[in-house]
Amino acid sequence: MKTIEIDDELYQYIAGQTKKIGESASEILRRLLLGDAAASVPETVEVITPESVSVVNNNIFDLVHKQDLQAESSVVGRFLFILSALARAHKKQFTKVLEIKGRNRLYFGRSAEELSEAGSSTNPKQIPNTDFWVITNSNTTRKKMMLTETAAKLGYTEQDAERIRDLL
């Protein structure tokens, strides 16, 4: 299998062409480029957009696929990708991440300035497709802890929170 990089806008378009839950990016592209017959996707399946998947499933495991994570070459890239998927799956609840803090610093905020003012060397980055920002200069262990706490705030079981953490 080969890996290609695509921009966020194109990825969102491809994800928006999903016809069945769990359909991979390769299956979607094969269907779009080679036609429905080559993709063997049933004609009667209802079209599901990423937004409706999050409403129907409220589960990150339906939104994150192994090949998507492998496409992210850095820990920070995977971290932001996972947070973005959590935000998509839990749009109404995602503001709870603002409650997650360290002893002396904020981890999440509504702007880069808010995070920069709350500590030095925070290297804030916007979580893709959201209005939220997160610090990214912490080590991988801290990022995993932040993912675990985020999952817990969003209602995942301890076991599923660990699975989310291990995606990083």
C-alpha positions as CSV (number, residue, x, y, z in Angstrom):
1,M,0.0,0.0,0.0
2,K,1.2,3.5,-0.9
3,T,0.8,6.7,1.2
4,I,-0.1,10.0,-0.3
5,E,-0.5,13.4,1.3
6,I,-3.6,15.5,0.6
7,D,-4.8,18.8,2.0
8,D,-7.5,19.1,4.6
9,E,-10.1,20.5,2.1
10,L,-9.6,17.5,-0.2
11,Y,-9.8,15.0,2.7
12,Q,-13.0,16.5,3.9
13,Y,-14.5,16.2,0.3
14,I,-13.4,12.5,0.1
15,A,-14.8,11.8,3.6
16,G,-18.1,13.6,2.5
17,Q,-18.4,11.0,-0.3
18,T,-18.8,8.1,2.2
19,K,-21.6,5.8,1.3
20,K,-21.2,3.3,4.2
21,I,-19.8,3.4,7.7
22,G,-16.2,2.1,7.7
23,E,-15.6,2.7,4.0
24,S,-11.9,3.4,3.6
25,A,-10.5,6.4,1.6
26,S,-9.2,3.9,-1.0
27,E,-12.7,2.4,-1.5
28,I,-14.2,5.9,-1.8
29,L,-11.6,7.0,-4.3
30,R,-11.9,3.7,-6.3
31,R,-15.7,4.3,-6.5
32,L,-15.3,8.0,-7.5
33,L,-12.6,7.4,-10.0
34,L,-13.5,4.0,-11.5
35,G,-17.2,4.0,-11.0
36,D,-19.7,2.3,-8.8
37,A,-19.3,-1.1,-10.5
38,A,-15.6,-1.3,-9.7
39,A,-16.1,-0.3,-6.1
40,S,-18.9,-2.9,-5.4
41,V,-20.7,-0.5,-3.1
42,P,-24.5,-1.4,-2.8
43,E,-26.6,1.2,-4.7
44,T,-29.2,1.2,-1.9
45,V,-26.9,2.5,0.8
46,E,-27.8,5.9,2.2
47,V,-25.2,8.6,1.7
48,I,-23.7,9.5,5.1
49,T,-21.7,12.7,5.5
50,P,-19.0,13.1,8.2
51,E,-21.4,15.4,10.1
52,S,-24.1,12.8,10.2
53,V,-21.7,10.1,11.2
54,S,-20.8,12.0,14.3
55,V,-24.4,12.5,15.1
56,V,-25.3,8.9,14.5
57,N,-22.3,7.2,16.1
58,N,-20.8,9.7,18.5
59,N,-17.7,7.4,18.4
60,I,-14.2,8.3,17.2
61,F,-13.5,4.7,16.2
62,D,-15.8,5.1,13.3
63,L,-14.0,8.2,12.1
64,V,-10.3,7.3,12.5
65,H,-8.8,4.7,10.3
66,K,-5.3,3.3,10.6
67,Q,-4.2,4.5,7.2
68,D,-5.3,8.1,8.1
69,L,-3.0,8.0,11.2
70,Q,-0.2,6.5,9.2
71,A,-0.4,9.4,6.8
72,E,0.5,11.8,9.6
73,S,4.3,11.7,9.9
74,S,4.6,13.4,13.2
75,V,3.3,12.9,16.7
76,V,1.9,16.5,16.7
77,G,0.1,15.7,13.4
78,R,-1.5,12.6,14.8
79,F,-2.4,14.4,18.0
80,L,-4.2,17.2,16.1
81,F,-5.9,14.6,13.8
82,I,-7.2,12.6,16.8
83,L,-8.4,15.8,18.5
84,S,-10.1,16.9,15.3
85,A,-11.9,13.5,15.0
86,L,-13.0,13.8,18.7
87,A,-14.3,17.3,18.0
88,R,-16.3,16.0,15.0
89,A,-17.7,13.1,16.9
90,H,-18.7,15.2,19.9
91,K,-19.4,18.7,18.6
92,K,-21.7,19.8,21.4
93,Q,-19.6,18.4,24.2
94,F,-16.2,19.3,22.9
95,T,-16.1,22.6,24.9
96,K,-15.4,20.3,27.9
97,V,-11.8,20.2,26.8
98,L,-11.4,23.7,28.1
99,E,-11.6,22.3,31.6
100,I,-8.5,20.2,31.1
101,K,-5.5,22.0,32.6
102,G,-2.1,21.3,34.1
103,R,-0.9,22.6,37.4
104,N,0.4,25.8,36.0
105,R,-0.8,25.9,32.4
106,L,-3.8,25.7,30.1
107,Y,-3.8,22.8,27.6
108,F,-6.8,23.9,25.5
109,G,-8.1,27.4,24.6
110,R,-10.2,29.4,22.2
111,S,-7.1,31.2,20.8
112,A,-3.4,31.0,20.4
113,E,-3.0,34.2,22.5
114,E,-5.0,32.7,25.4
115,L,-2.6,29.7,25.5
116,S,0.5,31.8,25.0
117,E,-0.5,34.1,27.9
118,A,-1.0,31.1,30.2
119,G,2.6,29.8,29.8
120,S,5.9,30.1,28.0
121,S,6.8,28.0,25.0
122,T,3.4,26.6,24.5
123,N,3.5,26.4,20.7
124,P,-0.3,26.5,20.3
125,K,-1.8,25.0,17.2
126,Q,-5.4,25.1,16.1
127,I,-7.3,21.8,16.1
128,P,-8.2,21.3,12.5
129,N,-11.8,22.2,11.6
130,T,-12.6,23.6,15.0
131,D,-12.4,26.9,16.9
132,F,-10.2,25.3,19.6
133,W,-6.4,25.5,20.1
134,V,-4.1,23.2,22.0
135,I,-0.5,23.4,23.2
136,T,1.8,21.1,21.3
137,N,5.2,21.5,22.9
138,S,4.5,19.0,25.7
139,N,6.1,15.5,25.4
140,T,4.3,12.5,24.0
141,T,3.4,11.1,27.4
142,R,1.7,14.4,28.3
143,K,-0.1,14.4,24.9
144,K,-1.4,10.9,25.6
145,M,-2.6,12.0,29.0
146,M,-4.4,14.9,27.4
147,L,-6.1,12.5,25.0
148,T,-7.1,10.2,27.8
149,E,-8.6,13.1,29.8
150,T,-10.4,14.4,26.7
151,A,-11.9,11.0,26.1
152,A,-13.0,10.8,29.7
153,K,-14.6,14.2,29.5
154,L,-16.5,13.2,26.4
155,G,-17.9,10.1,28.1
156,Y,-15.7,7.3,26.8
157,T,-15.1,4.3,29.1
158,E,-11.6,4.0,30.7
159,Q,-10.8,1.1,28.2
160,D,-11.9,3.2,25.2
161,A,-10.0,6.2,26.5
162,E,-6.9,4.0,26.6
163,R,-7.5,2.9,23.0
164,I,-7.8,6.5,22.0
165,R,-4.6,7.3,23.8
166,D,-2.9,4.5,22.1
167,L,-3.8,5.9,18.6
168,L,-1.1,8.4,19.2
